[in-house]
Amino acid sequence: MNNKNRVQSFGAQYRGQSDQTQQIRNDLRKYFGQNYEDSILGINDKNYIDVMNNLNDFVENKMRPPAVTSSQLRNLFNHVKKNEKDEDTLIGLFKLKPLLAYAIGRAKNKKQFEVFATLIEDLLPKLNKENKKNFVEFFEAIVAYHKRIHGGD
């Protein structure tokens, strides 16, 4: 394969991933609304029930095992809980991004796992000290709903 074909092949792969990611984000908007990052991280008394009902539906339909297992979720959640108490920095939570990349690489169904990973990765850039607690509680709710709906591994 010459260089020109390699570049075209890489471009096609990149565009395909971008299209797939865009489709995932469209699905996330169907569950959580147009500005899903803000509604999740800004969860409050007014939208709590709606966000949790939507999360329940999301976990039931988009996070089916073996694509996302209870063990994978618990490992990621343990990382979140370990870094929850560090009030000085958010970098520990930002390290979820490479952990998610690793989990995608190990996943049996990478495309389905990427739906969950995209949700979490989209929340990370908007994460701050004020909404950190909401992020942790949202992640905890994901684990809880997954366990209730799909059981153990």
C-alpha positions in Angstrom: 0.0 0.0 0.0 1.5 3.3 -1.0 1.5 6.5 1.2 -1.5 8.0 -0.6 -3.6 5.0 -0.1 -2.6 4.8 3.6 -3.6 8.4 4.1 -6.9 7.8 2.4 -7.5 4.7 4.4 -6.6 6.5 7.7 -8.9 9.3 6.7 -11.8 6.9 6.1 -11.2 5.2 9.5 -11.1 8.6 11.2 -14.3 9.8 9.6 -16.0 6.6 10.4 -15.1 6.9 14.1 -16.2 10.5 14.0 -19.6 9.5 12.5 -20.0 6.7 15.0 -19.2 9.1 17.9 -21.7 11.6 16.5 -24.4 8.9 16.3 -23.6 7.9 19.9 -24.0 11.6 21.0 -27.3 11.8 19.2 -28.4 8.7 21.1 -27.3 10.3 24.4 -29.3 13.4 23.5 -32.4 11.2 23.1 -32.0 9.9 26.6 -30.7 12.9 28.5 -31.6 15.9 26.4 -29.9 18.3 24.0 -27.4 19.6 26.6 -27.0 16.3 28.5 -23.7 17.2 30.0 -25.2 20.3 31.7 -28.4 18.5 32.9 -26.4 15.6 34.4 -23.7 17.6 36.0 -26.2 20.3 37.1 -28.6 17.8 38.5 -30.9 19.4 41.1 -34.3 18.9 42.8 -36.2 19.9 39.6 -34.6 17.5 37.2 -33.3 14.7 39.4 -36.3 12.3 38.8 -36.2 12.8 35.0 -32.4 12.3 34.8 -32.6 9.1 36.9 -35.6 7.7 34.9 -33.6 8.4 31.7 -30.5 6.8 33.2 -32.5 3.7 34.0 -33.7 3.5 30.4 -30.2 4.2 29.1 -28.6 1.5 31.3 -31.3 -1.0 30.3 -31.0 -0.5 26.6 -27.4 0.6 26.0 -25.3 -1.0 28.7 -26.2 -4.7 28.3 -23.7 -7.3 29.3 -21.3 -8.5 28.0 -20.7 -5.1 26.4 -20.4 -3.5 29.8 -20.0 -5.8 32.8 -20.5 -5.2 36.4 -16.8 -5.8 37.1 -15.8 -3.2 34.6 -18.2 -0.7 36.1 -17.0 -1.5 39.6 -13.4 -1.0 38.7 -14.1 2.4 37.1 -16.3 3.4 40.0 -13.6 2.4 42.5 -11.3 4.8 40.7 -14.0 7.5 40.9 -14.5 7.0 44.7 -10.8 6.9 45.4 -10.4 10.3 43.7 -13.7 11.8 45.1 -12.1 13.1 48.3 -9.3 15.0 46.7 -10.7 18.6 46.8 -7.6 20.3 45.5 -7.6 18.8 42.0 -9.8 17.0 39.5 -6.9 15.3 37.7 -7.7 11.9 39.4 -11.1 11.9 37.8 -9.8 13.1 34.5 -7.6 9.9 34.5 -10.9 8.1 33.8 -10.3 8.9 30.1 -7.3 6.6 29.6 -8.9 4.0 31.9 -12.0 4.0 29.6 -9.7 3.7 26.5 -8.2 0.6 28.2 -11.6 -0.8 29.0 -12.8 -0.3 25.4 -9.7 -2.2 24.2 -10.6 -5.1 26.4 -14.3 -5.1 25.8 -15.9 -8.0 23.9 -18.2 -5.6 22.1 -16.2 -2.4 21.7 -19.0 -0.4 19.9 -21.5 -0.9 22.7 -18.9 -0.1 25.4 -18.1 3.1 23.5 -21.7 4.4 24.2 -21.0 4.4 27.9 -17.4 5.6 27.5 -18.6 8.6 25.3 -21.1 9.6 28.0 -18.4 9.7 30.7 -15.8 11.3 28.4 -18.3 14.0 27.4 -18.9 14.8 31.1 -15.2 15.1 32.0 -14.4 18.5 30.2 -17.3 20.1 32.1 -16.3 18.7 35.4 -15.4 21.2 38.1 -15.2 21.3 41.9 -18.8 22.5 42.2 -20.4 19.6 40.2 -17.9 16.9 41.2 -20.4 15.5 43.7 -23.1 15.2 41.0 -20.7 13.4 38.8 -19.8 10.9 41.5 -23.5 10.3 42.4 -24.4 9.9 38.7 -21.7 7.3 38.2 -22.8 5.5 41.4 -26.4 5.5 40.0 -25.1 3.9 36.8 -23.5 1.1 38.8 -26.7 0.6 40.8 -29.0 0.5 37.9 -26.7 -1.8 36.0 -26.6 -4.2 38.9 -30.4 -4.1 39.3 -31.2 -4.5 35.7 -28.5 -6.8 34.4 -27.3 -8.5 37.6 -23.8 -9.8 38.0 -21.3 -10.8 35.4 
